[in-house]
């Protein structure tokens, strides 16, 4: 049994909306408890991870909803922008998660905290994901998610 494109779109929109709500709750906690961002680099990584995840979820929800009902073509600039945002921030979420794991291991095992590692984390999490997103956009590899 192969689910229809409509079922896939509604499932993706629902899961992305739940993820967006979770991200919003975390951001609200950071807004009401500003000490969370002070003196703790792992908590800042969680904050940046939450922002990236919220952007991915928002792009997925808007794309699922508006794209399905307004019939955007895959050459539409809005769809290409959505695909670029999703690809960029999904890779960013992956690298932020990897950086969190590395930082946790490094600080527990070696009990060291180097400023240079934080610069590398920024590069891996926000600069490096630009390459595949820009290459895919420039080569026209973004298209409709339902295979049309």
Phi and psi in degrees as GROMACS dihedral restraints (atoms count N, CA, C in turn):
[ dihedral_restraints ]
;  ai    aj    ak    al  type     phi  dphi    fc
    3     4     5     6     1  -105.8    20    10
    4     5     6     7     1   121.8    20    10
    6     7     8     9     1   -67.3    20    10
    7     8     9    10     1   149.8    20    10
    9    10    11    12     1   -72.8    20    10
   10    11    12    13     1   163.0    20    10
   12    13    14    15     1   -60.9    20    10
   13    14    15    16     1   -32.9    20    10
   15    16    17    18     1   -64.7    20    10
   16    17    18    19     1   -41.3    20    10
   18    19    20    21     1   -64.2    20    10
   19    20    21    22     1   -42.2    20    10
   21    22    23    24     1   -63.6    20    10
   22    23    24    25     1   -43.4    20    10
   24    25    26    27     1   -64.2    20    10
   25    26    27    28     1   -44.6    20    10
   27    28    29    30     1   -66.4    20    10
   28    29    30    31     1   -38.4    20    10
   30    31    32    33     1   -64.6    20    10
   31    32    33    34     1   -45.3    20    10
   33    34    35    36     1   -62.5    20    10
   34    35    36    37     1   -41.6    20    10
   36    37    38    39     1   -65.2    20    10
   37    38    39    40     1   -40.8    20    10
   39    40    41    42     1   -66.4    20    10
   40    41    42    43     1   -47.4    20    10
   42    43    44    45     1   -64.8    20    10
   43    44    45    46     1   -40.0    20    10
   45    46    47    48     1   -66.2    20    10
   46    47    48    49     1   -36.4    20    10
   48    49    50    51     1   -66.5    20    10
   49    50    51    52     1   -41.4    20    10
   51    52    53    54     1   -63.5    20    10
   52    53    54    55     1   -41.7    20    10
   54    55    56    57     1   -62.9    20    10
   55    56    57    58     1   -41.1    20    10
   57    58    59    60     1   -62.4    20    10
   58    59    60    61     1   -41.9    20    10
   60    61    62    63     1   -61.9    20    10
   61    62    63    64     1   -42.0    20    10
   63    64    65    66     1   -62.2    20    10
   64    65    66    67     1   -42.1    20    10
   66    67    68    69     1   -64.5    20    10
   67    68    69    70     1   -40.8    20    10
   69    70    71    72     1   -63.2    20    10
   70    71    72    73     1   -40.6    20    10
   72    73    74    75     1   -63.0    20    10
   73    74    75    76     1   -40.6    20    10
   75    76    77    78     1   -65.2    20    10
   76    77    78    79     1   -42.6    20    10
   78    79    80    81     1   -65.6    20    10
   79    80    81    82     1   -34.6    20    10
   81    82    83    84     1   -64.3    20    10
   82    83    84    85     1   -41.0    20    10
   84    85    86    87     1   -61.4    20    10
   85    86    87    88     1   -41.3    20    10
   87    88    89    90     1   -65.7    20    10
   88    89    90    91     1   -34.2    20    10
   90    91    92    93     1   -69.2    20    10
   91    92    93    94     1   -38.9    20    10
   93    94    95    96     1   -87.7    20    10
   94    95    96    97     1   -15.0    20    10
   96    97    98    99     1  -127.4    20    10
   97    98    99   100     1    77.4    20    10
   99   100   101   102     1   -63.3    20    10
  100   101   102   103     1   -18.4    20    10
  102   103   104   105     1   -63.4    20    10
  103   104   105   106     1   -19.0    20    10
  105   106   107   108     1   -61.6    20    10
  106   107   108   109     1   -29.5    20    10
  108   109   110   111     1   -90.9    20    10
  109   110   111   112     1    -5.3    20    10
  111   112   113   114     1   -98.4    20    10
  112   113   114   115     1   137.4    20    10
  114   115   116   117     1    62.5    20    10
  115   116   117   118     1    17.6    20    10
  117   118   119   120     1  -147.1    20    10
  118   119   120   121     1   102.9    20    10
  120   121   122   123     1   -64.9    20    10
  121   122   123   124     1   -39.3    20    10
  123   124   125   126     1   -59.1    20    10
  124   125   126   127     1   -35.6    20    10
  126   127   128   129     1   -69.2    20    10
  127   128   129   130     1   -31.6    20    10
  129   130   131   132     1   -68.4    20    10
  130   131   132   133     1   -39.3    20    10
  132   133   134   135     1   -60.8    20    10
  133   134   135   136     1   -40.4    20    10
  135   136   137   138     1   -63.4    20    10
  136   137   138   139     1   -40.1    20    10
  138   139   140   141     1   -60.4    20    10
  139   140   141   142     1   -48.0    20    10
  141   142   143   144     1   -67.2    20    10
  142   143   144   145     1   -36.1    20    10
  144   145   146   147     1   -63.0    20    10
  145   146   147   148     1   -40.8    20    10
  147   148   149   150     1   -64.5    20    10
  148   149   150   151     1   -41.5    20    10
  150   151   152   153     1   -63.1    20    10
  151   152   153   154     1   -45.7    20    10
  153   154   155   156     1   -62.9    20    10
  154   155   156   157     1   -42.5    20    10
  156   157   158   159     1   -65.4    20    10
  157   158   159   160     1   -38.3    20    10
  159   160   161   162     1   -63.7    20    10
  160   161   162   163     1   -39.5    20    10
  162   163   164   165     1   -67.4    20    10
  163   164   165   166     1   -41.6    20    10
  165   166   167   168     1   -61.0    20    10
  166   167   168   169     1   -46.7    20    10
  168   169   170   171     1   -64.2    20    10
  169   170   171   172     1   -42.2    20    10
  171   172   173   174     1   -63.4    20    10
  172   173   174   175     1   -42.5    20    10
  174   175   176   177     1   -64.6    20    10
  175   176   177   178     1   -39.4    20    10
  177   178   179   180     1   -68.0    20    10
  178   179   180   181     1   -41.1    20    10
  180   181   182   183     1   -65.6    20    10
  181   182   183   184     1   -47.0    20    10
  183   184   185   186     1   -67.1    20    10
  184   185   186   187     1   -38.8    20    10
  186   187   188   189     1   -66.3    20    10
  187   188   189   190     1   -41.9    20    10
  189   190   191   192     1   -65.0    20    10
  190   191   192   193     1   -41.3    20    10
  192   193   194   195     1   -78.6    20    10
  193   194   195   196     1   -58.2    20    10
  195   196   197   198     1   -71.5    20    10
  196   197   198   199     1   -39.8    20    10
  198   199   200   201     1   -63.0    20    10
  199   200   201   202     1   -37.6    20    10
  201   202   203   204     1   -70.4    20    10
  202   203   204   205     1   -38.6    20    10
  204   205   206   207     1   -91.5    20    10
  205   206   207   208     1   -21.4    20    10
  207   208   209   210     1  -105.9    20    10
  208   209   210   211     1    -2.6    20    10
  210   211   212   213     1    61.7    20    10
  211   212   213   214     1    45.8    20    10
  213   214   215   216     1   -63.0    20    10
  214   215   216   217     1   140.7    20    10
  216   217   218   219     1   -85.0    20    10
  217   218   219   220     1   159.0    20    10
  219   220   221   222     1   -72.8    20    10
  220   221   222   223     1    -8.4    20    10
  222   223   224   225     1   -94.7    20    10
  223   224   225   226     1    -3.0    20    10
  225   226   227   228     1   -64.0    20    10
  226   227   228   229     1   133.6    20    10
  228   229   230   231     1   -59.1    20    10
  229   230   231   232     1   -32.0    20    10
  231   232   233   234     1   -65.7    20    10
  232   233   234   235     1   -42.6    20    10
  234   235   236   237     1   -67.3    20    10
  235   236   237   238     1   -39.7    20    10
  237   238   239   240     1   -65.5    20    10
  238   239   240   241     1   -39.1    20    10
  240   241   242   243     1   -64.6    20    10
  241   242   243   244     1   -42.2    20    10
  243   244   245   246     1   -62.4    20    10
  244   245   246   247     1   -45.4    20    10
  246   247   248   249     1   -63.0    20    10
  247   248   249   250     1   -40.5    20    10
  249   250   251   252     1   -62.0    20    10
  250   251   252   253     1   -47.0    20    10
  252   253   254   255     1   -62.5    20    10
  253   254   255   256     1   -45.5    20    10
  255   256   257   258     1   -63.0    20    10
  256   257   258   259     1   -47.6    20    10
  258   259   260   261     1   -63.8    20    10
  259   260   261   262     1   -45.9    20    10
  261   262   263   264     1   -59.7    20    10
  262   263   264   265     1   -51.0    20    10
  264   265   266   267     1   -76.7    20    10
  265   266   267   268     1   -26.1    20    10
  267   268   269   270     1   -66.1    20    10
  268   269   270   271     1   -41.0    20    10
  270   271   272   273     1   -67.4    20    10
  271   272   273   274     1   -37.7    20    10
  273   274   275   276     1   -61.8    20    10
  274   275   276   277     1   -43.2    20    10
  276   277   278   279     1   -61.3    20    10
  277   278   279   280     1   -42.9    20    10
  279   280   281   282     1   -59.0    20    10
  280   281   282   283     1   -50.0    20    10
  282   283   284   285     1   -68.2    20    10
  283   284   285   286     1   -36.1    20    10
  285   286   287   288     1   -63.0    20    10
  286   287   288   289     1   -40.0    20    10
  288   289   290   291     1   -64.7    20    10
  289   290   291   292     1   -42.8    20    10
  291   292   293   294     1   -63.4    20    10
  292   293   294   295     1   -40.2    20    10
  294   295   296   297     1   -64.2    20    10
  295   296   297   298     1   -39.4    20    10
  297   298   299   300     1   -62.9    20    10
  298   299   300   301     1   -42.8    20    10
  300   301   302   303     1   -64.0    20    10
  301   302   303   304     1   -45.3    20    10
  303   304   305   306     1   -63.7    20    10
  304   305   306   307     1   -45.0    20    10
  306   307   308   309     1   -62.8    20    10
  307   308   309   310     1   -42.1    20    10
  309   310   311   312     1   -62.5    20    10
  310   311   312   313     1   -48.5    20    10
  312   313   314   315     1   -60.5    20    10
  313   314   315   316     1   -46.7    20    10
  315   316   317   318     1   -64.1    20    10
  316   317   318   319     1   -42.8    20    10
  318   319   320   321     1   -75.1    20    10
  319   320   321   322     1   -28.5    20    10
  321   322   323   324     1   -79.7    20    10
  322   323   324   325     1   -46.4    20    10
  324   325   326   327     1   -74.4    20    10
  325   326   327   328     1   -43.8    20    10
  327   328   329   330     1  -101.7    20    10
  328   329   330   331     1   -16.8    20    10
  330   331   332   333     1    54.8    20    10
  331   332   333   334     1    42.7    20    10
  333   334   335   336     1  -124.6    20    10
  334   335   336   337     1   149.8    20    10
  336   337   338   339     1  -135.7    20    10
  337   338   339   340     1   106.6    20    10
  339   340   341   342     1  -105.1    20    10
  340   341   342   343     1   136.8    20    10
  342   343   344   345     1   -65.7    20    10
  343   344   345   346     1   -34.1    20    10
  345   346   347   348     1   -60.8    20    10
  346   347   348   349     1   -34.3    20    10
  348   349   350   351     1   -63.7    20    10
  349   350   351   352     1   -36.7    20    10
  351   352   353   354     1   -65.0    20    10
  352   353   354   355     1   -36.4    20    10
  354   355   356   357     1   -66.3    20    10
  355   356   357   358     1   -41.9    20    10
  357   358   359   360     1   -62.9    20    10
  358   359   360   361     1   -40.1    20    10
  360   361   362   363     1   -59.6    20    10
  361   362   363   364     1   -43.3    20    10
  363   364   365   366     1   -61.4    20    10
  364   365   366   367     1   -44.3    20    10
  366   367   368   369     1   -61.2    20    10
  367   368   369   370     1   -50.1    20    10
  369   370   371   372     1   -66.1    20    10
  370   371   372   373     1   -34.3    20    10
  372   373   374   375     1   -86.7    20    10
  373   374   375   376     1   -27.6    20    10
  375   376   377   378     1  -125.3    20    10
  376   377   378   379     1   -26.1    20    10
  378   379   380   381     1   -92.3    20    10
  379   380   381   382     1   -49.8    20    10
  381   382   383   384     1   -57.8    20    10
  382   383   384   385     1   -40.9    20    10
  384   385   386   387     1   -63.8    20    10
  385   386   387   388     1   -15.8    20    10
  387   388   389   390     1   -65.0    20    10
  388   389   390   391     1   -35.2    20    10
  390   391   392   393     1   -58.5    20    10
  391   392   393   394     1   -57.2    20    10
  393   394   395   396     1   -66.5    20    10
  394   395   396   397     1   -32.2    20    10
  396   397   398   399     1   -67.6    20    10
  397   398   399   400     1   -43.5    20    10
  399   400   401   402     1   -69.2    20    10
  400   401   402   403     1   -41.2    20    10
  402   403   404   405     1   -62.7    20    10
  403   404   405   406     1   -45.8    20    10
  405   406   407   408     1   -62.6    20    10
  406   407   408   409     1   -40.4    20    10
  408   409   410   411     1   -65.7    20    10
  409   410   411   412     1   -45.2    20    10
  411   412   413   414     1   -68.9    20    10
  412   413   414   415     1   -28.6    20    10
  414   415   416   417     1   -88.7    20    10
  415   416   417   418     1    -2.8    20    10
  417   418   419   420     1    72.0    20    10
  418   419   420   421     1    33.5    20    10
  420   421   422   423     1   -85.8    20    10
  421   422   423   424     1    -4.6    20    10
  423   424   425   426     1   -83.0    20    10
  424   425   426   427     1   137.8    20    10
  426   427   428   429     1  -152.9    20    10
  427   428   429   430     1  -174.5    20    10
  429   430   431   432     1   -67.7    20    10
  430   431   432   433     1   145.6    20    10
  432   433   434   435     1   -79.8    20    10
  433   434   435   436     1   -20.0    20    10
  435   436   437   438     1   -92.8    20    10
  436   437   438   439     1     7.4    20    10
  438   439   440   441     1    82.6    20    10
  439   440   441   442     1    10.0    20    10
